[in-house]
Amino acid sequence: RTASVGSRRPPCAPSAPGDAPPARRVPSRERRLPLPPMMNDARSAERRKDSCGSSLTSQSVERQRGELRSEERQPSAGLPRRARGSFRGSTVHELIWSSMASSMEDRCAGCSKEKVWEIFDAFEAMDVRDVGSVRRKDFVWALGSLGARLDFQKAMNRLQLSAHFHSTAEDLSLEGFLRLAFPSASTAEMATLRRWADLRKVYLLLKPRHGFSAQRMELQRLFELLLEDEVDDVCISLGDIVQSQILTQEELRQALGDRDPTPVTFEDFCQLLKPILAQKYSVTEVSLSPEWRSGVRQRLSLAREELAPAAPVEPQLLCCS
């Protein structure tokens, strides 16, 4: 047979006497048989897979929406995420502690609190007068006495104090010290760095070098360093006490007892924390500490140099020829 005009199929060749009959072409609409119900469900679930690979059925979506609605109705929705997880089955007292622990920040955009403390330790070691500034002679003394310490060498390499004191003989304040260490810090970041330096100063004041004895004047200085003037001039936050690492959260809870961890005044600070600070930072072994002895010896030698009278100048007779 010849193909009809306009037909797209090629003409069929005549079959030989011994050949098998040609295979019958099945129309496309006959091949599209309906799939079993199980395969339809599997294919639908496959289409509903999200980008992470987990299939989200309508029931799971509704369940998630219900959980979100119930979470919005909870009174802990405005609290930090770490505090929200411990809301069920806990009292308000425990919730405040969890919120305080989660609100502590130990890193800003430019550096970490630990790095700032390493820099401040070098500043504190050179500030032998304890006035918040470093002189050129203090820097020269520190190179001879502390130059072998690895942490001090790292701080000096970062600060380049040799070049600074070579260009000027003026005293270097803590603000300038931090600015040399972190030159790209913004104004807001510098405020954070100074705050971390104050917290480190609180920790160092309790060390044997200063001989802490839990007197009222010493507690007053600790309280002033822990105080944030821009936030409150009367009370200090207990989170700053934990962040300064002078007391752990467990020790602070033991000292407060059933009292809520709310900000405390100076009188509360002395009444609640003086016993545990005196017990933890006892000064009974100060006289046996080599660090304390060397610190006192160095301070006395520098004080003698400053208080020593100038050598008298002998008058010289001018001879007239």
Helices and strands as residue ranges (DSSP letters): H 28-31, H 37-47, H 58-73, H 81-85, H 92-102, H 113-126, E 133-134, H 136-146, H 150-159, H 161-167, E 172-173, H 174-181, H 187-205, H 216-226, H 238-243, H 249-256, H 266-280, H 290-307
